[in-house]
Structures are given as C-alpha cells and as structure tokens.
Amino acid sequence: MDNTFLILSLFLPRVALIIFYFIHAIPQNNVPFIGEALLTVFLPRVLVLIYIADILGTGSVWFWIHLAAALIVYSGSGKYYKKKFRKNQN
C-alpha cells in the first residue's frame, strides 16, 4: 500500500479515494464495486479501514492511526451540529 495514499486518506479520505481511483491505484481488495462506490460517498473512512485491514492487517500501525482518526471524527461531528442547532433556536 502506498504511503501517499495512507497519509492523504488520513486527512482527506474521500478525495484520496477518488484521486487514486482515477489514476488506477486503488489497492486490490475484496469489496465489490457497488460497495466501494457507496462507502466512498457515505463512509470513506470505513472503506480505507477495510483496505488497510485487508492489505496490512489489523496489527499495522496505520490501521490503528486510521481507526483513532475515524473514532475522533465520527464521535465529534454530532457535537458541532448540536451546538450550532441550539444557537439558532435562541
């Protein structure tokens, strides 16, 4: 797996997946195309985690870094919108 893909997908997963798709550099995987398309649109970090788990395994440092980033992003995004929604009601 390319280090450029791993670093770029850590910060911009959807952009990284689209760029690497168009340059035909998506890693070999077991995910069907429709699954790749849907996960790229709705849950790109999950797709990157699947790629890393398939190729590098779950013992890889990259897997744990991406998992931590996904947990931070998915757990913190709801707080932002709740706070914004409460400001608009007042």
Number of C-alpha atoms within 10 A of each C-alpha: 13 9 9 11 19 18 14 14 19 19 13 13 21 20 14 21 23 15 14 14 12 9 8 9 13 17 16 10 13 11 14 8 9 9 12 17 16 12 17 20 13 11 16 22 25 16 22 27 21 18 20 23 17 15 14 14 14 15 10 12 12 19 20 15 13 21 18 12 15 19 11 11 12 13 10 11 10 10 11 9 11 10 10 10 11 9 9 7 6 5
